[in-house]
Amino acid sequence: MTGDDAYMMKTSDTTKYLIHAEIIADGVVERPDVVGAIFGQTEGLLGGDLDLRELQKTGRIGRIEAKVESRGGKSYGEIKIPSSLDKVETAIIAAALETIERVGPCSARIKVTRIEDVRASKRKKIVERSMEILRELFEEPEIESEKITELVRQAIRVEEVVEYGEEKLPAGPGIDESDAIIVVEGRADVLNLLRHGIRNVIAVEGTNIPKTIVELSKKKTVTAFLDGDRGGELILKELLQVAEVDFIARAPEGKGVEDLTLKEILKALRNKIPVEQVHVLKREQALPKEEKISSHESLKTHKEMVEGKLLARILDRNFNVIKEVPVRDLVKTLKTNNIKASVIVFDGIITQRLIDIAAKKEISYVVGAKLGSVVKLPTSIRIITFDQI
């Protein structure tokens, strides 16, 4: 057993982080001097909530370890402090160590070298041991060595499914720590997203939307990621009635989220639409079939004329060209010209700034190569990307 392994065994089961620091003192000092200086010179510095003695009494800071050796009239050492505090509080404690200027009668300097995530270290050991078990203990010589890591990764991700909320919904371990969550239909969907490294996911488990999902939607940015079938439509309909959904992503038609590859998952999430746009889509679905076909063909024609050329076309309500300008001049043209436009088709990224200007100009369609970081979408505007035409 290594020294680090032995130290890990001493730390509390609740330890999250391990502060590592180095000390140099201009004279001969010993371990008690170092520990005494840490407690003495940080006392009252951070207030009662972060007082080291109080934190140690309540178990939120573990036993301070210090190893010191002297040579050439100076002392050199290593300090380790286990912490059950959160990241911010642990960083504050670490920074406080560097304010210590004396140890015993000697001037000294303390430098924090790293803060170790103890849980990450444990997970790393689990993965390493799992790989050893797969290689040595399973009687499956046909397993190719290059597949072992992926097998272990998938197994760990499956084990990471937790039961969340009073309804014990299947979820990834990243729900609480993430400001944005992905809501899917069932446990199999959660497993598939975890398998591909997406941890902030939770399932509704049925068409009756659980209270936990409703409450989460009030505090977090919610993307509903649903199957491309009738079931997905029904769940979406109820979600929109009872929860505060921000974005909607769908699996390809006829496919379930649980069956998607990583590439398909990422594409669906990239193409998510703001929930306000759903109302625009519903209004368009009410148009006569002939009018919808005509609009689609017109947009496709204009897209082909600007794609790859960094051009923008400003169109009237009948899809006739009012003005064609370089993409770099599009915003300036819209702001400085009294143009009665209804449609914009351009070879560029649709930004929040452009949408805001389009809303002021009462433009109905904005068609671009890609959708950028858009957080607010007026219900009067239909956003379309080139891959949707």
Buried (B, 14 or more C-beta within 10 A) or exposed (E): EEEEEEBBEEBBEEBBBBBBBEBBBBBBBBBEBBBBBBEEBBEEEBEEEBBBEEBBEEEBBBEBBBEBEBEEEBBBBBBBBBBBBEEEBBBEBBEBBEEBEBBBEBEBEBEBEEBBEBEEEEEEEBBEEBBEEBEEEEEEEEEEEEEBEEBBBBBBBEEBBBEBBEBEBBBBBBBEEBEEBBBBBBBBBBBBBBBBEBBBBBBBBEEEBBEBBEEBBEEBBBBBBBBBBEBBEEBBEBBBEBBBBBBBBBBEEEBBBBBBEEEBBEBBBEBBBBBBBBEBEEEEEEEEEEEEEBBEEBBBEBBEBBBEEEBBBBBEEEBEEBBBBBBEEBBEBBEEBEBEBBBBBBBBBBBEEBBEBBBEBEBBBBBBBEBEEBEEBBBBBBBBBBEEB
